[in-house]
């Protein structure tokens, strides 16, 4: 058990892929939503590397590579660019820089989103490992970001309807040799096997 006062900082890359937001046509909502949720869920001090970039595959690949290989992020979260539209190339760019694919993350995100919209099956988010970092593609809408990270609970009983993907992130990072994350149990109960 780690003492919360002794927790090491975690470096997290936050990438929003949007032609319009990166050109200043509208305000990006993805990165602020990611930061809000992470501040509420994670006990560690957080260090963010933020990137607002266009939906260009080469730019996304370069950004992800730089965040892992140079900025030494333990975790990289992308938002946007995961639908079936021709400009949505975030999954292809993510897979191109991957050492290993972690299909369960995308599967669970779609399961959570299907509770709200039937078009969740059109989403193509992926999770991958590059070196000692985990890269996850998240939806673009702030509410969907919070739902996929934190999961769904029954409003009356509080029972878990669908586990959020972040519950598995700390243990995944343990297994690949990345930084140790401790969560606030009330927001996100991270699962680690009992020793």
VMD Tcl script that draws the C-alpha trace (Angstrom):
set ca {
  {0.00 0.00 0.00}
  {1.40 3.38 -0.99}
  {1.04 6.39 1.31}
  {-0.84 9.14 -0.59}
  {1.65 11.75 0.67}
  {4.53 9.74 -0.85}
  {3.03 9.17 -4.31}
  {5.25 10.03 -7.26}
  {4.00 12.40 -9.96}
  {2.43 10.80 -13.02}
  {3.07 12.24 -16.49}
  {0.00 12.09 -18.68}
  {-0.17 13.11 -22.31}
  {-3.50 14.63 -23.37}
  {-4.14 14.85 -27.11}
  {-7.21 16.36 -28.74}
  {-7.45 15.66 -32.47}
  {-9.72 18.14 -34.18}
  {-9.25 20.12 -37.38}
  {-11.64 22.85 -36.25}
  {-10.47 23.19 -32.64}
  {-6.80 23.19 -33.66}
  {-7.61 26.01 -36.13}
  {-9.39 28.03 -33.44}
  {-12.85 27.67 -35.02}
  {-14.25 26.41 -31.73}
  {-13.02 25.79 -28.20}
  {-11.63 22.33 -27.47}
  {-13.65 20.60 -24.74}
  {-11.81 17.28 -24.70}
  {-8.62 18.22 -22.86}
  {-10.39 20.23 -20.12}
  {-12.81 17.30 -19.59}
  {-9.90 14.84 -19.30}
  {-8.06 17.07 -16.82}
  {-11.18 17.58 -14.66}
  {-11.87 13.86 -14.47}
  {-8.25 12.90 -13.77}
  {-7.91 15.52 -11.00}
  {-11.04 14.08 -9.35}
  {-9.97 10.44 -9.70}
  {-6.18 10.29 -9.20}
  {-4.39 10.89 -5.88}
  {-0.91 11.32 -7.40}
  {0.43 14.74 -8.38}
  {-0.33 15.07 -12.11}
  {1.94 16.50 -14.80}
  {0.18 17.07 -18.12}
  {1.62 17.31 -21.62}
  {-1.18 18.83 -23.72}
  {-1.44 18.79 -27.52}
  {-4.25 20.19 -29.68}
  {-3.65 18.91 -33.21}
  {-5.47 18.45 -36.52}
  {-6.88 15.12 -37.77}
  {-3.73 14.30 -39.73}
  {-2.42 10.78 -39.34}
  {1.27 11.71 -39.61}
  {0.85 14.49 -37.03}
  {-0.99 12.17 -34.63}
  {1.67 9.46 -34.99}
  {4.46 11.98 -34.42}
  {2.66 13.44 -31.38}
  {2.04 10.06 -29.74}
  {5.63 8.95 -30.37}
  {7.01 12.18 -28.90}
  {4.79 11.99 -25.79}
  {5.98 8.47 -25.01}
  {9.58 8.44 -26.25}
  {10.68 12.00 -25.43}
  {8.24 13.44 -22.86}
  {8.24 10.08 -20.99}
  {4.50 9.98 -20.34}
  {3.23 6.95 -18.41}
  {-0.23 7.32 -19.94}
  {-1.46 9.08 -23.09}
  {-5.16 9.81 -23.57}
  {-6.50 10.99 -26.90}
  {-9.93 12.46 -27.53}
  {-11.72 12.70 -30.86}
  {-11.18 11.32 -34.33}
  {-12.39 7.77 -33.70}
  {-15.57 7.56 -35.79}
  {-16.05 6.16 -39.31}
  {-15.67 9.50 -41.12}
  {-12.78 9.74 -43.58}
  {-10.98 12.36 -41.43}
  {-11.19 10.15 -38.31}
  {-7.73 8.58 -38.32}
  {-6.77 8.53 -34.62}
  {-7.10 4.71 -34.30}
  {-4.91 4.11 -37.38}
  {-2.25 6.49 -36.07}
  {-2.39 4.88 -32.62}
  {-2.03 1.36 -34.01}
  {0.87 2.50 -36.20}
  {2.96 3.48 -33.14}
  {1.94 0.48 -30.99}
  {4.14 -2.30 -29.72}
  {1.07 -4.25 -28.54}
  {-2.69 -3.87 -28.84}
  {-4.98 -4.03 -25.78}
  {-8.40 -4.70 -27.38}
  {-10.34 -4.86 -24.11}
  {-10.19 -1.09 -23.64}
  {-11.99 -0.31 -26.90}
  {-14.48 -3.12 -26.35}
  {-15.42 -1.81 -22.90}
  {-15.73 1.81 -24.07}
  {-18.21 0.73 -26.72}
  {-20.14 -1.36 -24.17}
  {-20.49 1.68 -21.89}
  {-21.53 4.01 -24.71}
  {-24.12 1.51 -25.97}
  {-26.11 2.21 -22.79}
  {-26.73 5.68 -24.23}
  {-26.60 5.57 -28.03}
  {-26.92 2.76 -30.59}
  {-24.27 4.49 -32.72}
  {-21.61 3.50 -30.13}
  {-20.85 0.54 -32.41}
  {-19.50 3.04 -34.96}
  {-16.75 4.10 -32.55}
  {-13.28 2.71 -33.26}
  {-11.32 3.56 -30.10}
  {-8.28 1.43 -29.39}
  {-5.89 0.89 -26.51}
  {-2.22 0.10 -27.11}
  {1.11 -0.19 -25.35}
  {4.19 1.61 -26.63}
  {7.31 0.98 -24.57}
  {6.34 1.56 -20.93}
  {3.28 3.66 -21.72}
  {-0.40 2.98 -22.26}
  {-2.18 4.94 -25.02}
  {-5.98 5.08 -25.01}
  {-8.35 6.67 -27.54}
  {-11.37 8.22 -25.83}
  {-14.59 9.73 -27.21}
  {-14.74 13.44 -28.00}
  {-17.69 14.59 -25.86}
  {-16.96 15.54 -22.22}
  {-19.86 13.50 -20.85}
  {-18.80 10.42 -22.84}
  {-15.22 10.87 -21.61}
  {-16.37 10.78 -17.97}
  {-18.67 7.81 -18.61}
  {-16.04 5.68 -20.33}
  {-13.34 6.48 -17.76}
  {-15.52 6.17 -14.66}
  {-18.19 3.69 -15.71}
  {-21.89 3.57 -14.95}
  {-23.67 3.09 -11.65}
  {-27.34 2.57 -10.89}
  {-28.72 5.91 -9.65}
  {-30.75 4.32 -6.85}
  {-28.60 1.47 -5.53}
  {-25.15 2.67 -6.60}
  {-24.48 -0.80 -8.04}
  {-22.02 -0.93 -10.94}
  {-23.76 -1.33 -14.30}
  {-20.59 -1.14 -16.38}
  {-17.01 -0.78 -15.16}
  {-15.15 2.24 -16.47}
  {-11.90 1.57 -18.26}
  {-9.78 3.57 -15.79}
  {-10.32 0.91 -13.10}
  {-7.91 -1.30 -15.09}
  {-5.37 1.41 -15.97}
  {-3.28 1.45 -12.74}
  {-2.70 -2.33 -12.80}
  {-1.91 -2.23 -16.52}
  {0.72 0.45 -15.81}
  {2.13 -1.73 -13.00}
  {2.50 -4.65 -15.40}
  {4.32 -2.67 -18.10}
  {6.70 -0.91 -15.71}
  {5.13 2.55 -15.85}
  {4.36 4.84 -12.90}
  {2.25 3.76 -9.94}
  {-1.22 5.37 -9.85}
  {-3.45 5.48 -6.80}
  {-7.07 6.51 -7.29}
  {-9.76 8.04 -5.10}
  {-11.93 4.98 -4.45}
  {-15.21 6.93 -4.47}
  {-14.56 8.19 -8.02}
  {-12.77 5.19 -9.49}
  {-11.97 2.01 -7.62}
  {-8.79 0.79 -9.29}
  {-8.51 -2.99 -9.34}
  {-5.30 -4.73 -8.34}
  {-5.15 -8.44 -7.51}
  {-4.65 -9.18 -3.82}
  {-1.03 -10.13 -3.15}
}
mol new
graphics top color blue
foreach p $ca { graphics top sphere $p radius 0.5 }
foreach p [lrange $ca 0 end-1] q [lrange $ca 1 end] { graphics top cylinder $p $q radius 0.2 }
display resetview
